[in-house]
Amino acid sequence: MKGLPEKLDVPGAVAAIARRLEDRGHETWAVGGAVRDALLGGSRGDWDLATAARPETVLELFRPSYPVGIQFGTVGVRGEDGNLYEVTTFRRDIETDGRHAVVEYADRLDEDLARRDFTINAIAYHPLHHEFHDPMAGWEDLQRRLLRCVGEPATRFAEDYLRVLRGLRFAGRYELEIEPATWDALVDAAPRLARLSGERVREEILKVLSGSVPSRGLDLYRRSGALAVLVPELASVDDTDWRVILASIDGLTERRLRLRLATLFAPAGPEIEPLMRRLRFSNAELRDVQVLGRALDLSLPKSGDIVAARRWLRHVGPDDARDALRLHFCREGALGTGAEGRSALAGQASTVLGVLRRGDPVTLAALAIDGSDLKQLGLKPGPEFGRILEACLDVVIEDPKLNERERLLEFARRRLPD
C-alpha cells in the first residue's frame, strides 16, 4: 500500500506476546487504535492484539493473565514491561440490540476486521513480520482524512449506537471529514442515543473534552443532533453563545478537564444537577461544575476594590478562585475582548490574587471563633449559629483586623436572642 511506513514502533512486550502465540501456531495481529494512531504519527501504550487462539489457550500460555472480558473473548496479559495488554480471539457478530452484541469466535482475521466500526480502525499490523493487512482501505481513508464506516453505515450504527459518538469523537480529534453516507446514517441514528447508558455517554464526553481541540467534536455533536438528545438542557443556547462556549473550552489546556466540563455545562444553570446525575458524573464533578458555573455568573470586583474582592472570594471560595479567574479570562478571550478590556480584567484578577496571597479571612473556617464559642455564650445549636457566624464574617470581610476572638465574641453577644 502506497505511503505506508516500513514498520511501526511496537513495544517489545507486545511483540513478545505475539511471538509466543505465533510459535504455538496461532495467527496474531496488532489491531485497533494503537495501529491507527501510529500511522497518524502518534503513539499510545494500549496496544491490542487479535488472535486465532481461543481465550482458554491464551490463559494457559501466559502467567499472569486475567479474564478481563472473557465473555467477549478478551484476556488481559501482563507483558514483560509490566503493562497489561488485551488479547482478543477473532470474532464475528451474531446479533445485537444496539447496545450489546452476541458474538462467536471466528477463524480468520478478515472476519474480525469486518465487524469493526470504521475503516481507520480496521487496519491490522503484524508485529513480527511488519506487514499491514487493510481489506477495508482504511489507510487510504486516513490519507484522505476521511471517516467512513466498514460496510453499510446504518447497519454499523444499529449494531451499537455508541459508534455514533465514537465517530463524532474521531472526526473531531483527527480532523476528519465524515463521508456523506456515513454522516447521513449517523444523523438518522442520533435519536436512538437515548438508549445508551449514562456511564457510556459520560465517558465519551470526557474523551472529547480531553482532546487538543475539543470544539471540533463538540460542534459535530450539536450539528448531528446528538447533543440535543443527550444534553437537552443546552438546547436553549443560541449559535452565538455556543461559539463562545467552544472557543472558551479550546482556550483551556488539556489538563484543565474539570474547567472544560464546567464551561460546557454551566449554561444548564439549575438543571446542572439532574443533567450530571443522569450521565453518572461523580459528586466531585458535579460540585466542580456547580461552583465554577456560579463563579462565571458572578461579576469580578473592580480593580483595587479589596473589600469587593473579599466578598467575591467569599462566594467563590479561595480553593476555586484561581480556576474561576481562568474561566473568566478564557471567556473574555472567546468574546474577543480588546486590549483595554484585557487590561481591566488583569487588574481585577490582580486584586483578587492579592487578597488570596495575604490570606485575608473570607470563609467561616477562617473566623477566630466557631460554634463551640457560641455554645459557651449559652447559645443552643440551631439556625441562629449560622446567622451569627455569617454576621461575624460580614464585619471581618469589611475589616480583617476585627478577626480576633474577644472582639468577635463581644460582637456575637450583642446579637444573641433574648
Number of C-alpha atoms within 10 A of each C-alpha: 10 6 8 12 11 8 16 18 10 21 15 13 18 28 19 15 22 24 17 15 20 17 9 12 11 18 19 28 29 24 23 21 18 21 25 22 15 16 19 13 8 10 17 12 12 15 20 20 26 24 27 23 23 19 23 12 14 26 18 10 15 17 11 12 19 17 18 14 14 14 12 18 24 24 27 23 24 19 20 12 10 9 13 21 21 21 31 25 26 28 25 22 17 9 12 13 11 19 16 11 15 13 17 15 19 18 17 15 20 18 15 21 26 18 17 21 23 25 25 29 24 27 25 25 23 20 24 17 9 14 14 21 19 19 14 22 16 24 26 17 18 19 14 11 17 20 26 27 29 22 16 12 20 18 14 22 25 19 20 18 23 21 22 26 23 18 24 25 25 19 20 24 20 19 15 21 16 20 14 11 13 23 21 14 19 27 17 15 20 22 16 18 22 14 12 16 14 17 12 13 19 16 14 16 19 15 16 22 26 19 20 16 22 25 22 22 27 22 16 18 23 16 12 21 17 24 19 17 17 23 17 13 19 21 13 12 13 9 9 9 14 19 16 19 24 22 20 25 27 20 20 21 14 17 11 15 17 20 23 26 21 24 23 20 22 23 21 20 15 11 14 21 18 13 20 19 13 16 20 18 16 11 11 10 14 21 14 17 24 19 17 25 25 17 24 20 12 14 10 20 21 17 17 15 12 18 19 18 25 27 19 20 25 18 15 21 18 22 10 14 21 16 16 23 22 18 24 21 20 21 22 18 17 19 16 12 14 10 9 9 13 15 12 13 21 15 16 20 23 16 22 29 18 14 18 19 8 8 11 19 23 25 19 16 11 14 20 19 20 18 16 11 15 20 12 10 14 10 16 12 12 9 8 15 18 14 12 21 19 15 15 22 26 18 15 24 23 14 13 17 12 18 20 13 14 12 14 24 19 11 16 19 14 11 13 14 7 4
